[in-house]
Every structure is written in structure tokens, then in C-alpha cells.
Amino acid sequence: MTIIAYQLYCSRNFPPLSDTLAMLASAGFKAVEGFGGLYADPEALKAGLDANGLTMPSGHFGLDMVEKDPGRAIHVAKVLGTQKVIVPHIGADQRPSDAAGWEAFGKRLAAAGKPIEDAGFTFGWHNHDFELADLGGGVTPLDLIAAAGVDLELDLGWVRVAGHDPVAWIQKYADRIMAVHIKDIAKDGEAVDEDGWADVGYGIMDWAAIKPALDAAGISHYVVEHDNPKDHKRLATRSLATIKGW
């Protein structure tokens, strides 16, 4: 069964959350993906999801919480019914500068995820573009994270922004990808007020090639994302329609 979720971070500038959940349910979504800013009261969040017939099969959790208070992360995931716990980012000031540093970071991630996995959850990392930089010999930070045994939520838009072919990366790590971010990129010079992102199906991403690659890899958990939409209802409705059209 294919999961088509919506990353709630897209709607952070359109409060209140209750209205966003109602909008997404009305648009036809059945699932969402959470992020750290929403977890202060997981019981209230779960009630909001339930009231709108929504589930949260995956969520982004800060590395700080996962490392320092895994019990809290596990509690939040249990309350929300979240099965996939994903660390989404590391600040520029904390990023390693060479292959040895990234190899160590991958091991650090794997260690941080062990209590999560031991509790029965899937643990992974969500990429941006900086993890696809060439560290030498074609090796990237994302390769070293994966080599440490960490599963991936592959953000296809950021892969493309980094100058890589999303299809090649889907094929490379087919057995390690727990979910994908379905994200589109506007044509050069367009959507400047939306940081150059586009609704799914309205940009330059080659979905006609990507979708068969996802199918061949057995990847069926899609998460719609746009980092800075001017209209989140437009994003939700148009993106969902595109994906259902596949």
C-alpha cells in the first residue's frame, strides 16, 4: 500500500495547526509527517490527527532529543503511532569537513538510533544537499552515513539541487530507503518568492523516470514537501493530485 503523506513543516507559516490538519483531510490526505516543533504535547497532537482521520507514520526528530533523551523520542513516537523516527538535519557549525569526520558522524548516528531501533522503531536520516558533496573519489557524506548502517529518507529534490540524478540514488540505496520526500524544483528564475521550489508536478523534476525507479525499488512511502509555499492549500491539493495521477 502506498503512503502519501504531507510534511507539516510546509505549513509552519500558516497557523493554527488545527486548520492545517482540517485542510489536509479535506484535500484528501490520510497521513502526515511531523517535525520537532510539534511534539511539546503529543497527546494533543494525536487528538488532532484522530479528529481529522490522519495518521503520522513518520516523524522528524532532532538529533539532540534522540541522543540525549531517547526515552522522550520513543514516548512521542508511541503516542503518535509513528513507526519511522528520522533525524533531519545538522547545523552548518556542527558538520564535519572531511571523510573521516563524516564516517565518525555516521557511527554517531547509528549509536544514537540503537535505543530507537531496540524499542521497535525504524531509524533513519533525512538528507539535504550538503550530504551529497564529493569528499574525494566520488564518496559523499550520505554514502558514509549509509555505510554506518543508518537507513535513509531520501529527499529527491535536494538530491537534484546537489547536481545528482535522483534515479541513480534510488537505485544505489534501494534496500536502505525507508521513505522519500517528493519535492519539485521551479524553473530557473521562477518562484523566487518560494525559494525556488514548486508544487509536485509543476517543476523540473523528471517524475516519469523517478516513479518507475521507486516502484522497482519497492519504495511506497512518499512525503510531499515544499520548504516555503506561499499557499499551502495550493501545494497540498496540486501535489496530491499529481501523485495520484501517477
Backbone as CSV, one residue per row, in Angstrom:
resi,resn,N_x,N_y,N_z,CA_x,CA_y,CA_z,C_x,C_y,C_z
1,MET,0.837,-1.188,0.000,0.000,0.000,0.000,0.881,1.250,0.000
2,THR,0.577,2.168,-0.878,1.347,3.409,-0.957,0.869,4.410,0.093
3,ILE,1.799,4.978,0.825,1.506,6.052,1.776,1.868,7.368,1.106
4,ILE,0.929,8.290,1.066,1.193,9.635,0.565,0.977,10.586,1.735
5,ALA,2.057,11.089,2.291,1.993,11.946,3.474,2.384,13.378,3.115
6,TYR,2.152,14.252,4.039,2.450,15.678,3.880,3.315,16.093,5.047
7,GLN,4.491,16.659,4.778,5.379,17.127,5.852,4.811,18.429,6.428
8,LEU,4.434,18.376,7.686,3.761,19.521,8.308,4.645,20.761,8.402
9,TYR,5.937,20.596,8.258,6.843,21.751,8.238,6.470,22.716,7.120
10,CYS,5.906,22.206,6.031,5.484,23.060,4.912,4.505,24.139,5.369
11,SER,3.727,23.819,6.392,2.646,24.704,6.824,2.955,25.460,8.102
12,ARG,4.242,25.510,8.455,4.612,26.170,9.715,4.238,27.646,9.743
13,ASN,4.122,28.265,8.564,3.796,29.693,8.487,2.303,29.941,8.309
14,PHE,1.501,28.894,8.492,0.050,29.012,8.302,-0.703,28.466,9.513
15,PRO,-0.507,29.082,10.675,-1.212,28.603,11.869,-2.699,28.918,11.784
16,PRO,-3.518,28.253,12.626,-3.139,27.238,13.608,-3.047,25.850,12.986
17,LEU,-2.383,24.939,13.684,-2.221,23.582,13.191,-3.564,22.905,12.971
18,SER,-4.524,23.197,13.830,-5.851,22.562,13.687,-6.449,22.850,12.316
19,ASP,-6.268,24.071,11.823,-6.787,24.411,10.496,-6.011,23.679,9.406
20,THR,-4.712,23.539,9.597,-3.898,22.815,8.611,-4.332,21.359,8.525
21,LEU,-4.547,20.711,9.654,-4.960,19.312,9.650,-6.314,19.153,8.962
22,ALA,-7.232,20.076,9.231,-8.541,20.025,8.581,-8.405,20.233,7.076
23,MET,-7.546,21.156,6.668,-7.324,21.409,5.248,-6.761,20.175,4.552
24,LEU,-5.792,19.534,5.189,-5.175,18.361,4.580,-6.171,17.210,4.449
25,ALA,-6.987,17.023,5.472,-8.005,15.980,5.393,-8.995,16.277,4.274
26,SER,-9.383,17.531,4.153,-10.316,17.930,3.096,-9.700,17.740,1.715
27,ALA,-8.387,17.964,1.615,-7.691,17.815,0.340,-7.562,16.352,-0.073
28,GLY,-7.692,15.456,0.901,-7.631,14.032,0.592,-6.451,13.292,1.187
29,PHE,-5.637,13.976,1.991,-4.519,13.296,2.641,-5.023,12.403,3.771
30,LYS,-4.326,11.283,3.952,-4.615,10.368,5.049,-3.462,10.284,6.046
31,ALA,-2.320,10.861,5.664,-1.132,10.763,6.514,-0.342,12.053,6.466
32,VAL,0.399,12.309,7.528,1.289,13.471,7.608,2.612,13.014,8.207
33,GLU,3.607,13.863,8.080,4.887,13.635,8.738,5.138,14.789,9.689
34,GLY,5.493,14.473,10.914,5.699,15.508,11.917,7.122,16.039,11.931
35,PHE,7.323,17.069,12.756,8.670,17.607,12.987,8.748,18.080,14.423
36,GLY,9.957,18.311,14.887,10.213,18.525,16.302,9.387,19.588,16.989
37,GLY,9.086,20.672,16.269,8.342,21.758,16.881,6.925,21.419,17.288
38,LEU,6.445,20.256,16.880,5.051,19.879,17.155,4.900,18.931,18.335
39,TYR,6.006,18.515,18.943,5.943,17.398,19.880,5.832,17.801,21.347
40,ALA,5.604,19.080,21.623,5.536,19.514,23.021,4.417,18.793,23.772
41,ASP,3.303,18.578,23.080,2.155,17.893,23.689,1.679,16.822,22.715
42,PRO,2.331,15.670,22.725,1.997,14.649,21.732,0.568,14.130,21.853
43,GLU,0.053,14.122,23.070,-1.329,13.646,23.247,-2.326,14.568,22.542
44,ALA,-2.112,15.883,22.655,-2.984,16.833,21.973,-2.829,16.719,20.460
45,LEU,-1.596,16.510,20.004,-1.360,16.346,18.568,-2.061,15.096,18.062
46,LYS,-1.986,14.016,18.817,-2.660,12.777,18.424,-4.161,12.980,18.343
47,ALA,-4.703,13.732,19.266,-6.148,14.001,19.235,-6.526,14.773,17.978
48,GLY,-5.685,15.730,17.600,-5.937,16.495,16.381,-5.865,15.632,15.137
49,LEU,-4.895,14.726,15.110,-4.791,13.795,13.980,-6.034,12.918,13.898
50,ASP,-6.412,12.351,15.040,-7.566,11.456,15.063,-8.848,12.167,14.627
51,ALA,-8.986,13.411,15.052,-10.205,14.159,14.720,-10.338,14.389,13.223
52,ASN,-9.205,14.320,12.514,-9.228,14.565,11.073,-8.931,13.314,10.241
53,GLY,-8.926,12.169,10.908,-8.699,10.922,10.197,-7.312,10.793,9.621
54,LEU,-6.321,11.393,10.295,-4.947,11.391,9.815,-4.051,10.518,10.691
55,THR,-3.036,9.931,10.075,-2.023,9.191,10.816,-0.672,9.872,10.621
56,MET,0.295,9.512,11.461,1.651,10.058,11.346,2.643,8.903,11.351
57,PRO,2.794,8.214,10.219,3.675,7.045,10.183,5.149,7.359,10.320
58,SER,5.540,8.614,10.045,6.938,9.005,10.197,7.016,10.398,10.800
59,GLY,8.160,10.678,11.403,8.341,11.998,12.004,9.808,12.368,12.052
60,HIS,10.078,13.671,11.957,11.440,14.189,12.100,11.687,14.524,13.569
61,PHE,12.790,14.027,14.092,13.157,14.222,15.491,14.573,14.783,15.536
62,GLY,14.774,15.820,16.318,16.094,16.428,16.421,17.124,15.467,16.973
63,LEU,18.339,15.567,16.472,19.412,14.703,16.954,19.636,14.903,18.447
64,ASP,19.465,16.122,18.922,19.657,16.404,20.342,18.717,15.565,21.202
65,MET,17.435,15.478,20.802,16.485,14.667,21.563,16.840,13.186,21.464
66,VAL,17.126,12.729,20.271,17.404,11.313,20.060,18.631,10.873,20.862
67,GLU,19.670,11.728,20.888,20.896,11.374,21.606,20.759,11.509,23.118
68,LYS,20.181,12.626,23.549,20.192,12.940,24.974,18.974,12.419,25.732
69,ASP,17.863,12.229,25.028,16.643,11.782,25.695,15.867,10.830,24.791
70,PRO,16.476,9.677,24.457,15.792,8.746,23.572,14.452,8.272,24.126
71,GLY,14.345,8.238,25.451,13.078,7.842,26.052,11.954,8.784,25.680
72,ARG,12.277,10.072,25.594,11.274,11.059,25.188,10.876,10.844,23.728
73,ALA,11.870,10.617,22.870,11.573,10.376,21.463,10.697,9.133,21.295
74,ILE,11.012,8.099,22.040,10.238,6.858,21.970,8.809,7.095,22.465
75,HIS,8.678,7.856,23.550,7.342,8.164,24.072,6.509,8.915,23.039
76,VAL,7.102,9.939,22.436,6.379,10.721,21.427,5.948,9.826,20.274
77,ALA,6.872,9.003,19.800,6.554,8.122,18.677,5.436,7.142,19.029
78,LYS,5.474,6.606,20.233,4.432,5.668,20.651,3.069,6.345,20.728
79,VAL,3.033,7.525,21.300,1.759,8.243,21.431,1.159,8.539,20.055
80,LEU,2.028,8.937,19.126,1.554,9.360,17.807,1.363,8.199,16.837
81,GLY,1.785,6.992,17.232,1.692,5.870,16.310,2.710,5.962,15.187
82,THR,3.811,6.665,15.458,4.857,6.878,14.465,5.817,5.697,14.476
83,GLN,6.045,5.094,13.314,6.933,3.940,13.227,8.339,4.284,12.753
84,LYS,8.486,5.404,12.046,9.777,5.777,11.471,10.268,7.068,12.118
85,VAL,11.348,6.966,12.867,11.951,8.095,13.567,13.153,8.556,12.744
86,ILE,13.105,9.802,12.277,14.077,10.279,11.306,14.749,11.553,11.810
87,VAL,16.071,11.562,11.819,16.822,12.782,12.149,17.003,13.559,10.844
88,PRO,16.578,14.845,10.818,16.507,15.545,9.544,17.628,16.528,9.217
89,HIS,18.515,16.817,10.169,19.409,17.950,9.881,20.498,18.039,10.931
90,ILE,21.583,18.676,10.536,22.617,19.071,11.490,23.101,20.453,11.064
91,GLY,23.262,21.336,12.028,23.632,22.714,11.731,24.987,22.820,11.044
92,ALA,25.155,23.880,10.255,26.396,24.061,9.493,27.621,24.082,10.404
93,ASP,27.459,24.611,11.611,28.592,24.707,12.530,28.972,23.363,13.142
94,GLN,28.121,22.360,12.951,28.381,21.041,13.529,28.786,20.004,12.483
95,ARG,28.811,20.407,11.215,29.058,19.442,10.142,30.544,19.138,10.002
96,PRO,30.880,17.870,9.866,32.278,17.509,9.607,32.770,18.114,8.298
97,SER,34.083,18.201,8.173,34.664,18.838,6.993,35.409,17.856,6.097
98,ASP,35.498,16.594,6.535,36.222,15.628,5.714,35.602,14.243,5.866
99,ALA,36.110,13.311,5.094,35.541,11.967,5.081,35.622,11.297,6.456
100,ALA,36.753,11.480,7.125,36.912,10.855,8.441,35.863,11.386,9.416
101,GLY,35.595,12.689,9.336,34.592,13.283,10.206,33.203,12.755,9.926
102,TRP,32.871,12.614,8.643,31.550,12.096,8.285,31.410,10.619,8.628
103,GLU,32.506,9.883,8.504,32.455,8.474,8.903,32.158,8.367,10.396
104,ALA,32.796,9.220,11.177,32.540,9.233,12.618,31.107,9.674,12.909
105,PHE,30.613,10.656,12.129,29.246,11.115,12.340,28.246,10.001,12.034
106,GLY,28.510,9.234,10.980,27.634,8.114,10.663,27.564,7.122,11.817
107,LYS,28.703,6.841,12.416,28.733,5.926,13.562,28.005,6.532,14.760
108,ARG,28.138,7.852,14.916,27.428,8.545,15.996,25.917,8.424,15.801
109,LEU,25.476,8.619,14.561,24.047,8.480,14.254,23.556,7.069,14.552
110,ALA,24.311,6.088,14.088,23.919,4.701,14.295,23.787,4.387,15.786
111,ALA,24.724,4.906,16.585,24.667,4.683,18.031,23.454,5.375,18.644
112,ALA,23.169,6.582,18.165,22.013,7.315,18.682,20.720,6.598,18.347
113,GLY,20.688,5.934,17.200,19.468,5.268,16.775,19.237,3.911,17.409
114,LYS,20.255,3.354,18.041,20.113,1.992,18.561,18.990,1.861,19.594
115,PRO,18.870,2.775,20.581,17.741,2.647,21.508,16.390,2.758,20.810
116,ILE,16.338,3.561,19.756,15.095,3.713,19.000,14.751,2.395,18.316
117,GLU,15.746,1.806,17.673,15.525,0.535,16.979,15.227,-0.583,17.974
118,ASP,15.913,-0.571,19.107,15.679,-1.599,20.123,14.252,-1.544,20.660
119,ALA,13.647,-0.352,20.578,12.261,-0.190,21.035,11.253,-0.565,19.948
120,GLY,11.751,-0.987,18.786,10.863,-1.484,17.743,10.565,-0.516,16.616
121,PHE,11.277,0.606,16.589,11.039,1.608,15.542,12.119,1.529,14.466
122,THR,11.803,2.059,13.301,12.787,2.227,12.243,13.446,3.583,12.427
123,PHE,14.754,3.636,12.244,15.510,4.870,12.458,16.252,5.238,11.191
124,GLY,16.289,6.540,10.881,16.985,6.943,9.672,17.390,8.406,9.661
125,TRP,17.983,8.800,8.541,18.487,10.155,8.322,17.836,10.725,7.077
126,HIS,17.478,12.015,7.147,16.912,12.738,6.019,17.958,13.713,5.480
127,ASN,18.219,13.643,4.181,19.282,14.468,3.599,18.812,15.827,3.098
128,HIS,19.767,16.739,3.038,19.622,17.982,2.266,20.638,17.882,1.122
129,ASP,21.210,18.997,0.700,22.180,18.917,-0.397,23.619,18.745,0.092
130,PHE,23.905,19.190,1.307,25.298,19.179,1.757,25.846,17.767,1.951
131,GLU,24.964,16.787,2.130,25.436,15.413,2.295,25.785,14.753,0.964
132,LEU,25.625,15.482,-0.131,25.962,14.929,-1.434,27.202,15.574,-2.043
133,ALA,27.924,16.313,-1.241,29.185,16.896,-1.704,30.231,15.790,-1.865
134,ASP,31.105,15.945,-2.845,32.156,14.968,-3.105,33.296,15.176,-2.111
135,LEU,33.541,14.157,-1.296,34.610,14.228,-0.302,35.931,13.714,-0.855
136,GLY,35.881,13.283,-2.112,37.073,12.705,-2.732,36.768,11.310,-3.238
137,GLY,37.117,11.070,-4.491,36.863,9.739,-5.054,35.404,9.435,-5.276
138,GLY,34.575,10.471,-5.301,33.148,10.266,-5.522,32.373,9.862,-4.288
139,VAL,33.037,9.783,-3.143,32.372,9.424,-1.887,31.723,10.669,-1.293
140,THR,30.479,10.530,-0.832,29.745,11.643,-0.238,29.460,11.368,1.240
141,PRO,29.116,12.417,2.005,28.702,12.180,3.387,27.535,11.197,3.488
142,LEU,26.600,11.245,2.525,25.453,10.339,2.583,25.893,8.889,2.423
143,ASP,26.902,8.659,1.591,27.449,7.304,1.480,27.982,6.811,2.823
144,LEU,28.663,7.693,3.531,29.284,7.299,4.797,28.243,7.113,5.894
145,ILE,27.179,7.891,5.842,26.068,7.696,6.787,25.414,6.344,6.540
146,ALA,25.160,6.042,5.278,24.551,4.754,4.939,25.472,3.596,5.298
147,ALA,26.780,3.792,5.088,27.748,2.732,5.387,27.785,2.388,6.868
148,ALA,27.372,3.345,7.705,27.343,3.104,9.148,26.120,2.294,9.568
149,GLY,25.249,1.994,8.614,24.067,1.198,8.916,22.817,1.999,9.182
150,VAL,22.831,3.276,8.805,21.679,4.154,9.020,20.815,4.157,7.763
151,ASP,19.528,3.891,7.938,18.608,3.942,6.806,18.379,5.389,6.378
152,LEU,17.775,5.562,5.205,17.645,6.885,4.618,16.205,7.239,4.289
153,GLU,15.866,8.490,4.552,14.687,9.097,3.951,15.256,10.028,2.879
154,LEU,15.198,9.598,1.640,15.886,10.300,0.563,15.039,11.457,0.051
155,ASP,15.562,12.670,0.210,14.881,13.856,-0.308,15.300,14.043,-1.759
156,LEU,14.389,13.721,-2.669,14.715,13.706,-4.090,14.984,15.105,-4.628
157,GLY,14.313,16.102,-4.069,14.538,17.469,-4.507,15.938,17.942,-4.177
158,TRP,16.390,17.679,-2.957,17.732,18.094,-2.565,18.799,17.309,-3.328
159,VAL,18.519,16.062,-3.646,19.462,15.300,-4.477,19.675,16.016,-5.810
160,ARG,18.583,16.469,-6.404,18.658,17.164,-7.699,19.350,18.523,-7.554
161,VAL,19.045,19.246,-6.482,19.692,20.535,-6.248,21.204,20.357,-6.129
162,ALA,21.632,19.254,-5.551,23.052,18.989,-5.377,23.736,18.560,-6.676
163,GLY,22.956,18.452,-7.754,23.529,18.117,-9.045,23.591,16.637,-9.340
164,HIS,22.848,15.843,-8.570,22.842,14.397,-8.755,21.531,13.943,-9.388
165,ASP,21.541,12.736,-9.913,20.360,12.125,-10.529,19.587,11.355,-9.463
166,PRO,18.359,11.754,-9.161,17.588,11.031,-8.146,17.426,9.545,-8.462
167,VAL,17.240,9.217,-9.741,17.074,7.811,-10.109,18.295,7.002,-9.713
168,ALA,19.475,7.543,-9.952,20.707,6.828,-9.617,20.803,6.569,-8.116
169,TRP,20.385,7.543,-7.321,20.451,7.368,-5.869,19.387,6.414,-5.361
170,ILE,18.223,6.425,-5.975,17.191,5.439,-5.613,17.710,4.034,-5.882
171,GLN,18.325,3.853,-7.018,18.850,2.535,-7.377,20.022,2.147,-6.488
172,LYS,20.848,3.109,-6.137,22.045,2.832,-5.328,21.694,2.319,-3.945
173,TYR,20.670,2.917,-3.331,20.323,2.564,-1.955,18.897,2.036,-1.834
174,ALA,18.458,1.313,-2.848,17.077,0.816,-2.883,16.690,0.066,-1.612
175,ASP,17.617,-0.721,-1.090,17.287,-1.542,0.080,17.448,-0.801,1.391
176,ARG,17.854,0.466,1.336,18.081,1.233,2.560,17.143,2.423,2.685
177,ILE,16.299,2.648,1.687,15.436,3.832,1.687,14.102,3.500,2.339
178,MET,13.831,4.145,3.462,12.592,3.897,4.200,11.424,4.732,3.678
179,ALA,11.749,5.869,3.068,10.724,6.778,2.546,11.443,7.786,1.651
180,VAL,10.687,8.503,0.855,11.251,9.563,0.022,10.456,10.840,0.191
181,HIS,11.151,11.966,0.126,10.473,13.254,0.041,10.258,13.568,-1.432
182,ILE,9.006,13.750,-1.775,8.602,14.075,-3.131,8.547,15.595,-3.221
183,LYS,9.519,16.158,-3.892,9.745,17.595,-3.846,10.128,18.079,-5.236
184,ASP,9.574,19.191,-5.669,9.819,19.672,-7.027,10.547,21.011,-7.000
185,ILE,11.222,21.302,-8.100,12.077,22.477,-8.222,11.569,23.340,-9.361
186,ALA,11.382,24.616,-9.097,10.901,25.535,-10.133,11.972,25.753,-11.200
187,LYS,11.528,26.153,-12.386,12.468,26.506,-13.446,13.305,27.704,-13.000
188,ASP,14.477,27.825,-13.575,15.359,28.933,-13.235,14.639,30.273,-13.352
189,GLY,14.744,31.073,-12.311,14.134,32.398,-12.318,12.689,32.438,-11.881
190,GLU,12.076,31.276,-11.701,10.672,31.234,-11.274,10.587,30.934,-9.777
191,ALA,9.437,31.306,-9.192,9.143,31.028,-7.780,10.255,31.532,-6.859
192,VAL,10.806,32.681,-7.192,11.870,33.251,-6.355,11.343,33.530,-4.952
193,ASP,10.078,33.927,-4.861,9.476,34.211,-3.556,9.108,32.937,-2.802
194,GLU,9.358,31.773,-3.410,9.134,30.497,-2.738,10.435,29.690,-2.699
195,ASP,11.528,30.416,-2.673,12.872,29.827,-2.558,13.191,28.854,-3.686
196,GLY,12.513,29.022,-4.815,12.822,28.209,-5.983,12.212,26.823,-5.996
197,TRP,11.316,26.558,-5.057,10.634,25.264,-5.030,9.302,25.353,-5.782
198,ALA,8.757,24.205,-6.144,7.495,24.152,-6.871,6.606,23.067,-6.282
199,ASP,5.304,23.176,-6.551,4.392,22.096,-6.197,4.770,20.864,-7.017
200,VAL,4.508,19.686,-6.486,4.874,18.459,-7.182,4.157,18.388,-8.533
201,GLY,4.963,18.200,-9.583,4.409,18.140,-10.925,4.434,19.458,-11.658
202,TYR,4.878,20.514,-10.987,4.889,21.853,-11.585,6.291,22.416,-11.711
203,GLY,7.287,21.541,-11.636,8.671,21.972,-11.738,9.431,21.147,-12.751
204,ILE,10.720,21.003,-12.514,11.602,20.371,-13.498,11.941,18.918,-13.175
205,MET,11.482,18.398,-12.068,11.810,17.022,-11.700,11.215,16.037,-12.708
206,ASP,11.998,15.031,-13.063,11.589,14.053,-14.072,10.845,12.894,-13.407
207,TRP,9.600,13.158,-13.031,8.819,12.139,-12.327,8.545,10.926,-13.195
208,ALA,8.494,11.107,-14.517,8.256,9.976,-15.416,9.377,8.942,-15.322
209,ALA,10.579,9.389,-14.958,11.693,8.464,-14.742,11.797,8.037,-13.283
210,ILE,11.476,8.952,-12.377,11.624,8.673,-10.946,10.602,7.654,-10.454
211,LYS,9.359,7.793,-10.867,8.308,6.900,-10.367,8.612,5.425,-10.676
212,PRO,9.000,5.058,-11.893,9.348,3.655,-12.132,10.524,3.175,-11.282
213,ALA,11.475,4.072,-11.018,12.608,3.697,-10.171,12.141,3.409,-8.746
214,LEU,11.223,4.227,-8.248,10.666,3.980,-6.916,9.925,2.647,-6.877
215,ASP,9.146,2.392,-7.908,8.399,1.130,-7.972,9.346,-0.063,-8.007
216,ALA,10.386,0.036,-8.826,11.339,-1.070,-8.954,12.057,-1.340,-7.637
217,ALA,12.256,-0.280,-6.856,12.934,-0.419,-5.566,11.977,-0.815,-4.443
218,GLY,10.694,-0.867,-4.745,9.713,-1.229,-3.724,9.474,-0.139,-2.695
219,ILE,9.717,1.115,-3.081,9.538,2.244,-2.163,8.132,2.793,-2.341
220,SER,7.364,2.799,-1.268,5.952,3.182,-1.375,5.512,4.172,-0.298
221,HIS,6.472,4.825,0.355,6.155,5.847,1.360,6.657,7.180,0.829
222,TYR,5.706,8.006,0.385,6.008,9.301,-0.201,5.619,10.411,0.770
223,VAL,6.454,11.428,0.854,6.152,12.585,1.693,6.270,13.848,0.840
224,VAL,5.162,14.539,0.662,5.147,15.797,-0.082,5.831,16.873,0.756
225,GLU,6.729,17.642,0.104,7.354,18.750,0.824,7.657,19.909,-0.124
226,HIS,7.562,21.089,0.430,7.929,22.355,-0.230,8.372,23.250,0.915
227,ASP,9.585,23.750,0.870,10.140,24.443,2.031,9.498,25.789,2.335
228,ASN,8.908,26.434,1.328,8.393,27.782,1.575,7.235,28.138,0.631
229,PRO,6.124,27.426,0.720,4.997,27.728,-0.167,4.281,29.016,0.237
230,LYS,3.831,29.764,-0.746,3.019,30.946,-0.452,1.595,30.540,-0.079
231,ASP,1.165,29.396,-0.579,-0.204,28.927,-0.376,-0.132,27.431,-0.102
232,HIS,-0.290,27.037,1.146,-0.105,25.613,1.464,-1.273,24.751,0.998
233,LYS,-2.447,25.339,0.851,-3.565,24.569,0.307,-3.327,24.256,-1.168
234,ARG,-2.816,25.232,-1.898,-2.450,25.004,-3.303,-1.422,23.892,-3.413
235,LEU,-0.394,23.965,-2.553,0.647,22.939,-2.542,0.040,21.564,-2.291
236,ALA,-0.787,21.475,-1.271,-1.351,20.183,-0.877,-2.229,19.597,-1.976
237,THR,-3.142,20.392,-2.492,-4.104,19.863,-3.461,-3.429,19.526,-4.791
238,ARG,-2.581,20.408,-5.273,-1.953,20.153,-6.577,-0.957,18.988,-6.489
239,SER,-0.195,18.931,-5.411,0.794,17.864,-5.277,0.119,16.509,-5.128
240,LEU,-0.923,16.433,-4.332,-1.628,15.171,-4.152,-2.253,14.713,-5.471
241,ALA,-2.804,15.636,-6.206,-3.407,15.286,-7.495,-2.346,14.741,-8.457
242,THR,-1.172,15.358,-8.460,-0.079,14.873,-9.313,0.292,13.455,-8.968
243,ILE,0.493,13.203,-7.687,0.942,11.860,-7.258,-0.132,10.815,-7.530
244,LYS,-1.372,11.144,-7.263,-2.447,10.186,-7.536,-2.557,9.917,-9.043
245,GLY,-2.153,10.904,-9.848,-2.168,10.728,-11.296,-1.122,9.764,-11.812
246,TRP,-0.113,9.468,-10.980,0.909,8.509,-11.372,0.358,7.086,-11.423
